[in-house]
Amino acid sequence: MGPVIRKGKAASGVTIAGLEFKNPVMTASGTFGYGAEFAPYVDLGRLGAIVVKGLSLYPRQGNPGPRIAETPCGMLNAIGLQNVGVDDFIEKKLPLIRGAGTHIIANVFGETVEDYMEVAGRLDRAKGVSAVEVNISCPNVKKGGMVFGTDPQEAFKVVSAVRKSTRLPVITKLSPNVTDIKVMVKAAEDGGTDAVSLINTITGMAIDVDRRRPVLATATGGLSGPAIRPIAVRMVWQAAQAATVPVIGMGGIMTARDALEFIIAGATAVQVGTASFIEPDAAVKVAEGIEEYLSRNAMSIQDLIGSLRVA
Ligand SMILES: Cc1cc2nc3c(=O)[nH]c(=O)nc-3n(C[C@H](O)[C@H](O)[C@H](O)COP(=O)(O)O)c2cc1C
């Protein structure tokens, strides 16, 4: 007899921190705006979740340009967390996607622990937000971000503070710019996180040799896209071995087969980022491809998560 596929729920449905997702595919923060921008091109209701652009306490202009550069199989960005601020998001952006039939996950960012707490606290009172994703891994800002994501004690502090300021499930977004990802997983778990997501972008740089100047105004930026996928798969695999909470994997996912690598490595769900710039409905296509793979192999996603055999 083949594996049993659960009735009444799509074979690719997953549960994270008590939330049921119709499929394991989410959009990655910063690559899908506030969701509504993509509504003309994508049936938002077919996504597992929308993760919105990182939100801070006050609106931010971000970094000066140029702040995006194309690289082989990827891109560098140094947006610097430009966003409308948490209050504007709640008032003007959230109502546009609240009824979209998918979970809305708010990505949060602060320069101080208090900022993170305040933003998460305000989102807690906002109708329609399913969870917060705490970005402790942005490489493109001078203050906050990366400091929290590369020092386990700082990570613990910010995650436990956010945990206390909201009743919503907390997902901690980890940085790949560390030596041992397992230490950061443990710090986030000790802080009370309900899940971890990784990877954020990898610090990179490109130089215009004619001008002998950096391509980006900020000199360095974050590398994303297929170029980083093998690193991301390795880190998700390592994180999943260490984690007791669910892992959400991302980094260079363009197709369903790419996403399957992460799931087989141990991710319960995945996020699609840079691919949405090339094909706005890339995340929906990834979700459909996973569904198709499961039905072709008569498996449920639970059978597939962490099914990697090494040696
Ligand atoms: C233009 C751009 C903006 C991003 N902004 C954010 C952000 O605000 N918060 C965050 O946590 N991650 C942000 N990210 C990181 C992505 O969510 C994702 O972790 C990373 O790009 C790797 O996935 P990908 O290779 O599929 O793009 C951004 C990435 C890009 C390319």
The ligand as a MOL file (V3000), in Angstrom:
LIG
                    3D

  0  0  0     0  0            999 V3000
M  V30 BEGIN CTAB
M  V30 COUNTS 31 33 0 0 0
M  V30 BEGIN ATOM
M  V30 1 C 15.2140 43.9940 -3.2510 0
M  V30 2 C 15.1790 43.1340 -2.0140 0
M  V30 3 C 14.6420 43.6410 -0.8340 0
M  V30 4 C 14.6010 42.8510 0.3300 0
M  V30 5 N 14.0420 43.3630 1.4680 0
M  V30 6 C 13.9560 42.5730 2.5850 0
M  V30 7 C 13.3070 43.0540 3.7780 0
M  V30 8 O 12.7700 44.1670 3.8270 0
M  V30 9 N 13.2860 42.2400 4.8630 0
M  V30 10 C 13.8320 40.9800 4.8490 0
M  V30 11 O 13.7800 40.2750 5.8540 0
M  V30 12 N 14.4160 40.4880 3.7200 0
M  V30 13 C 14.4990 41.2580 2.6010 0
M  V30 14 N 15.0780 40.7540 1.4600 0
M  V30 15 C 15.6300 39.3780 1.4590 0
M  V30 16 C 14.6660 38.3730 0.8320 0
M  V30 17 O 13.4500 38.3070 1.5630 0
M  V30 18 C 15.3160 36.9610 0.7680 0
M  V30 19 O 15.6730 36.5700 2.0790 0
M  V30 20 C 16.5570 36.9200 -0.1000 0
M  V30 21 O 16.4260 37.7610 -1.2310 0
M  V30 22 C 16.8990 35.4980 -0.5830 0
M  V30 23 O 15.8730 34.9350 -1.3580 0
M  V30 24 P 15.8310 35.0080 -2.9860 0
M  V30 25 O 17.1890 34.5740 -3.4590 0
M  V30 26 O 14.7130 34.1010 -3.3850 0
M  V30 27 O 15.5700 36.4380 -3.3350 0
M  V30 28 C 15.1250 41.5330 0.2970 0
M  V30 29 C 15.6670 41.0200 -0.8990 0
M  V30 30 C 15.6900 41.7950 -2.0540 0
M  V30 31 C 16.2610 41.2190 -3.3240 0
M  V30 END ATOM
M  V30 BEGIN BOND
M  V30 1 1 1 2
M  V30 2 1 2 3
M  V30 3 2 2 30
M  V30 4 2 3 4
M  V30 5 1 4 5
M  V30 6 1 4 28
M  V30 7 2 5 6
M  V30 8 1 6 7
M  V30 9 1 6 13
M  V30 10 2 7 8
M  V30 11 1 7 9
M  V30 12 1 9 10
M  V30 13 2 10 11
M  V30 14 1 10 12
M  V30 15 2 12 13
M  V30 16 1 13 14
M  V30 17 1 14 15
M  V30 18 1 14 28
M  V30 19 1 15 16
M  V30 20 1 16 17
M  V30 21 1 16 18
M  V30 22 1 18 19
M  V30 23 1 18 20
M  V30 24 1 20 21
M  V30 25 1 20 22
M  V30 26 1 22 23
M  V30 27 1 23 24
M  V30 28 2 24 25
M  V30 29 1 24 26
M  V30 30 1 24 27
M  V30 31 2 28 29
M  V30 32 1 29 30
M  V30 33 1 30 31
M  V30 END BOND
M  V30 END CTAB
M  END
